[in-house]
Amino acid sequence: MNDSSRSQGGLICIAVVILGLLFLKGVLSGSYVALAIPVTILVAFFLGLAFWVGWTIYTIHVEPEIDDEDGDQASQ
């Protein structure tokens, strides 16, 4: 692992801690927005993920294997 990866990992950790503290401050102050924004982001993420899975299943092209005369699977 190089120094660039470690730096990026450290920055991500710092950003997560800062965002976590901001979220906690908002929740403790009774702010509806502090809960609404993260919940909206998570719902949108999971809906997008579900759509992507559905789209992948819908658009996949699978060709069936052809059996030979003896009923064995085709040789590969």
N, C-alpha and C positions, 0 to 999 in steps of 0.2 A: 504494500500500500504506500502510495507516495504522499508527500507533504500536502499537495493540493487537495487530495481526498480527505485527509485529516482536518484541514482547514475548513472545508465545506461541511464536514460532519460537526465540527465545533460550532460553526455559525448556525447550523440547523438546531443544535441543542440550545444555544442561547436564545434563538428566536422562539422556540417552543416554550421555554421557561417564561419569557416576557409575555407571550400571548396567553399562557396559562395564568399568570398573575393578573393580567388585564381582565380575563374572563372571571376569575375569582372575585376581583374587586367589583365588577359589574353585577355579579350574582349577589354578593353580600350587600350591595347598595339597593337591591330590589329592582334592578333595571330589567324590563321585559326584553329590550333589544339585546342584552347580553346573552340571553338564552335563544332568542329568535334567530339571530344571524348564524350561529354554529349549527343549530338544528336545520335551518334552511339549506346550508351548505352540505350537510351530511345527507339530507333527503335527496337533494339534487344529484349528489355523487352516486348514491345507490340506485336512483332511477336511471341515470345515465349508464351505469354498469349493467343493469338489467336490460336496458334497451340494446346495448352493445352485444350482450350474450344472445338475445333474441335475434338481432340482425345477423349475427354470425351463423346461427343455426338456420335461419331463413335463406341465406344466400350461399350456403355451402353446396358444392357440387360433388356428389359421390357417385362413382361408376361402379355398378355391381360386378362381382367376380363372375367369370364365365366358367361353368363346370365342363369338363370334357365328357366323352361318351360313357366312360366307366363310372361316373358319379363322383370321381375324385375331384378335389379342387385343382384348378389350373396350376401347372408348374410355374415357378417364378424365376 
